[in-house]
Amino acid sequence: MDLRQFLLCLSLYTAFALSKPTEKKDRVHHEPQLSDKVHNDAQNFDYDHDAFLGAEEAKTFDQLTPEESKERLGKIVSKIDGDKDGFVTVDELKDWIKFAQKRWIYEDVERQWKGHDLNEDGLISWEEYKNATYGYVLDDPDPDDGFNYKQMMVRDERRFKMADKDGDLIATKEEFTAFLHPEEYDYMKDIVVQETMEDIDKNADGFIDLEEYIGDMYSHDGNADEPEWVKTEREQFVEFRDKNRDGKMDKEETKDWILPSDYDHAEAEARHLVYESDQNKDGKLTKEEIVDKYDLFVGSQATDFGEALVRHDEF
């Protein structure tokens, strides 16, 4: 087994090994909280700082003077103003907050991009991805590690084609991001549901019944007594997951389960920031209005703005 095959096997093994029989596997994709701090502006603006910059970036915000903080905030505002009309709207602010919260996704894409853009043309074709990911292991028609790489490749190709909006089998960075993190894109949600159902639907009837639902989360592993959370999940399936009470989940019921319509924390925070900073109450912010309320957005703290600005330019 060569190194590439070993690493692929290791990643797959780790994914399975980390799920212990008594631990619950969670397939539900939730929007992350913007901060673990209490949102109480009467006490401090820590929640707003985390939301606006991301918690990790906000942690390093205690070195700049107010003057330096205002100057750098002004540079960020220029990046948030996507259409360059001199105003920051709720939607633009919401997009920035989501970018700040999901910076780890873009970092993951950057890491993988370097290993798959083989000809370094700024694009990744399906052939490039296939050769970089499966080229070596597919040379062995009968691998001894128990994984069906051809089946995995077919599944990846289907997802790649779904992410590739223009159908040329060549992914831009945005399309490659949708391929690697489909749960983050509305147009990819059907493939997330399809892949989930294929994983859980052991009898391949196109539905997820109660035992398949439980079996995906929990393995008895010789234990006669189920943990309490398993009993609760059985009740959840009957009472809430199986909406039409036919004993199984179809595609729409599965989608409602794994991709719930969560409260949009980013939009709520964007509206809050605009409300608090909009001096002339026209529903949008100028750079001056934002900088005047710099303590709400960033306070007198410091961060590596240069890194944040570079990353935002790239996406």
For each residue, the residues with C-beta under 8 A, 3 or more apart:
1: 5 6 9 145
2: 5 6 136
3: 6 7
4: 7 8 135 136 137
5: 1 2 8 9 136 137 140 143 145
6: 1 2 3 9 10
7: 3 4 10 11
8: 4 5 11 12 133 137 147 149
9: 1 5 6 12 13 145 147
10: 6 7 13 14
11: 7 8 14 15
12: 8 9 15 16 147
13: 9 10 16 17
14: 10 11 17 18
15: 11 12 18 19
16: 12 13 19
17: 13 14
18: 14 15
19: 15 16 23 25
20: 23
21: 218 219 220 221 223
22: 218 223 227
23: 19 20
24: 217 218 229 233
25: 19 216 217 218
26:
27: 196 216 257 258
28: 257 258 259 260
29: 183 192 258 259
30: 260 262
31: 262 263 264 265 266
32: 101
33: 36 265
34: 47 50 51 97 101 265 266 269
35: 39 46 47 50 51 55
36: 33 50 55
37: 46 47 50
38: 43 47
39: 35 47 48
40: 43 44 47
41: 44 45 48 276 296
42:
43: 38 40
44: 40 41
45: 41 48 49 295 296 297 299
46: 35 37 49 50 58
47: 34 35 37 38 39 40 50 51
48: 39 41 45 51 52 269 272 273 296 297
49: 45 46 52 53 58 61 297 298 299 301
50: 34 35 36 37 46 47 53 54 55 58
51: 34 35 47 48 97 100 101 265 266 269
52: 48 49 58 96 97 100 269 273 297 298
53: 49 50 57 58 61 100 298 303 308
54: 50 57 58 100 101 103
55: 35 36 50 58 59
56: 59 60 103
57: 53 54 60 61 100 103 303 304 308
58: 46 49 50 52 53 54 55 61 298 301 303
59: 55 56
60: 56 57 63 301 302 303 304
61: 49 53 57 58 64 69 298 299 301 302 303
62: 300 301 302
63: 60 301 302
64: 61 68 69 72 300 301 302
65: 68 69 300
66: 69 70 294 300
67: 70 71
68: 64 65 71 72 302
69: 61 64 65 66 72 73 294 298 299 300 301 302
70: 66 67 73 74 291 294
71: 67 68 74 75
72: 64 68 69 75 76 298 303 305
73: 69 70 76 77 290 291 294 297 298
74: 70 71 77 78 287 290 291
75: 71 72 78 79 305 309
76: 72 73 79 80 305 308 309
77: 73 74 80 81 88 287 290 291
78: 74 75 81 287
79: 75 76 96 309 312 313
80: 76 77 88 92 93 95 96
81: 77 78 84 85 86 87 88 92 287
82: 92 95
83: 92
84: 81
85: 81
86: 81 286 287
87: 81 284 285 286
88: 77 80 81 92 93 274 284 285 286 287 290
89: 92 93 283 284
90: 93 94 267 270 271 274 283 284
91: 94 95 270
92: 80 81 82 83 88 89 95 96
93: 80 88 89 90 96 97 270 273 274 285
94: 90 91 97 98 264 266 267 269 270
95: 80 82 91 92 98 99
96: 52 79 80 92 93 99 100 312
97: 34 51 52 93 94 100 101 266 269 270
98: 94 95 101 102 266
99: 95 96 102 103 106 312 315
100: 51 52 53 54 57 96 97 103 308
101: 32 34 51 54 97 98 266
102: 98 99 105 106 184
103: 54 56 57 99 100 106 107 308 311
104: 107 108
105: 102 108 109 177 181 184
106: 99 102 103 109 110 177 311 314 315
107: 103 104 110 111 311
108: 104 105 111 112 180 181
109: 105 106 112 113 173 176 177 180 181
110: 106 107 113 114 314
111: 107 108 114 115
112: 108 109 115 116 176 180
113: 109 110 116 117 124 173 176
114: 110 111 117
115: 111 112 132
116: 112 113 124 128 129 132 133 176
117: 113 114 120 121 122 123 124 128
118: 128 131 132
119: 128
120: 117
121: 117
122: 117 173
123: 117 170 171 172
124: 113 116 117 128 129 170 171 176
125: 128 129 169 170 171
126: 129 130 157 160 161 164 169 170 171
127: 130 131 169
128: 116 117 118 119 124 125 131 132
129: 116 124 125 126 132 133 156 160 171
130: 126 127 133 134 135 153 156 157
131: 118 127 128 134 135
132: 115 116 118 128 129 135
133: 8 116 129 130 153 156
134: 130 131 137 138 149 152 153
135: 4 130 131 132 138 139
136: 2 4 5 139
137: 4 5 8 134 140 143 149
138: 134 135 149 150 153
139: 135 136
140: 5 137 143
141:
142:
143: 5 137 140 146 147 149
144:
145: 1 5 9
146: 143
147: 8 9 12 143 152
148: 151 152
149: 8 134 137 138 143 152 153
150: 138 153 154
151: 148 154 155
152: 134 147 148 149 155 156
153: 130 133 134 138 149 150 156 157
154: 150 151 157 158
155: 151 152 158 159 195 198
156: 129 130 133 152 153 159 160
157: 126 130 153 154 160 161
158: 154 155 161 162 191
159: 155 156 162 163 179 182 188 191 195
160: 126 129 156 157 163 164 169 171 179
161: 126 157 158 164 167 169
162: 158 159 182 187 188 190 191
163: 159 160 171 175 176 178 179 182 185 188
164: 126 160 161 167 168 169 170 171 175 179
165: 175 187
166:
167: 161 164
168: 164
169: 125 126 127 160 161 164
170: 123 124 125 126 164
171: 123 124 125 126 129 160 163 164 175 176 179
172: 123 175 176
173: 109 113 122 176 177 314 315
174: 177 178 315
175: 163 164 165 171 172 178 179
176: 109 112 113 116 124 163 171 172 173 179 180
177: 105 106 109 173 174 180 181 184 185 315
178: 163 174 175 181 182 184 185 187 188
179: 159 160 163 164 171 175 176 182
180: 108 109 112 176 177
181: 105 108 109 177 178 184 185
182: 159 162 163 178 179 185 188 189 191 192
183: 29 188 189 192 259
184: 102 105 177 178 181 188
185: 163 177 178 181 182 188 189
186: 189
187: 162 165 178
188: 159 162 163 178 182 183 184 185 191 192
189: 182 183 185 186 192 193 255 259
190: 162 193 194
191: 158 159 162 182 188 194 195
192: 29 182 183 188 189 195 196 258 259
193: 189 190 196 197 251 254 255 258 259
194: 190 191 197 198 251
195: 155 159 191 192 198 199
196: 27 192 193 199 200 254 258
197: 193 194 200 201 206 208 251 254
198: 155 194 195 201
199: 195 196 216
200: 196 197 208 212 213 215 216
201: 197 198 204 205 206 207 208 212
202: 212 215
203: 209 212
204: 201
205: 201
206: 197 201 250
207: 201 248 249 250
208: 197 200 201 212 213 248 249 254
209: 203 212 213 247 248 249
210: 213 214 234 237 238 242 247 248
211: 214 215
212: 200 201 202 203 208 209 215 216
213: 200 208 209 210 216 217 233 237 241 249
214: 210 211 217 218 230 233 234 237
215: 200 202 211 212 218 219
216: 25 27 199 200 212 213
217: 24 25 213 214 230 233
218: 21 22 24 25 214 215 226 227 230 233
219: 21 215
220: 21 223 224 226
221: 21
222:
223: 21 22 220 226
224: 220
225:
226: 218 220 223 230 231
227: 22 218 230 231
228: 231 232
229: 24 232 233
230: 214 217 218 226 227 233 234
231: 226 227 228 234 235
232: 228 229 235 236
233: 24 213 214 217 218 229 230 236 237
234: 210 214 230 231 237 238
235: 231 232 238 239
236: 232 233 239 240 241
237: 210 213 214 233 234 240 241 242 249
238: 210 234 235 241 242
239: 235 236
240: 236 237 243
241: 213 236 237 238 249 253 256 257
242: 210 237 238 245 246 247 248 249 253
243: 240 253 256
244: 250 253
245: 242
246: 242
247: 209 210 242
248: 207 208 209 210 242
249: 207 208 209 213 237 241 242 253 254 257
250: 206 207 244 253 254
251: 193 194 197 254 255
252: 255 256
253: 241 242 243 244 249 250 256 257
254: 193 196 197 208 249 250 251 257 258
255: 189 193 251 252 258 259
256: 241 243 252 253 259 260
257: 27 28 241 249 253 254 260
258: 27 28 29 192 193 196 254 255
259: 28 29 183 189 192 193 255 256
260: 28 30 256 257
261:
262: 30 31 265
263: 31 268
264: 31 94 267 268
265: 31 33 34 51 262 268 269
266: 31 34 51 94 97 98 101 269 270
267: 90 94 264 270 271
268: 263 264 265 271 272
269: 34 48 51 52 94 97 265 266 272 273
270: 90 91 93 94 97 266 267 273 274
271: 90 267 268 274 275
272: 48 268 269 275 276
273: 48 52 93 269 270 276 277 285 296 297
274: 88 90 93 270 271 277 278 283 284 285
275: 271 272 278
276: 41 272 273 293 296
277: 273 274 285 289 290 292 293 296
278: 274 275 281 282 283 284 285 289
279: 289 292
280: 289
281: 278
282: 278
283: 89 90 274 278
284: 87 88 89 90 274 278
285: 87 88 93 273 274 277 278 289 290
286: 86 87 88 289 290
287: 74 77 78 81 86 88 290 291
288: 291 292
289: 277 278 279 280 285 286 292 293
290: 73 74 77 88 277 285 286 287 293 294 297
291: 70 73 74 77 287 288 294
292: 277 279 288 289
293: 276 277 289 290 296 297
294: 66 69 70 73 290 291 297 298 299
295: 45 298 299 300
296: 41 45 48 273 276 277 293
297: 45 48 49 52 73 273 290 293 294
298: 49 52 53 58 61 69 72 73 294 295 301 303
299: 45 49 61 69 294 295
300: 62 64 65 66 69 295
301: 49 58 60 61 62 63 64 69 298
302: 60 61 62 63 64 68 69
303: 53 57 58 60 61 72 298 308
304: 57 60 307 308
305: 72 75 76 308 309
306: 309 310
307: 304 310 311
308: 53 57 76 100 103 303 304 305 311 312
309: 75 76 79 305 306 312 313
310: 306 307 313 314
311: 103 106 107 307 308 314 315
312: 79 96 99 308 309 315
313: 79 309 310
314: 106 110 173 310 311
315: 99 106 173 174 177 311 312
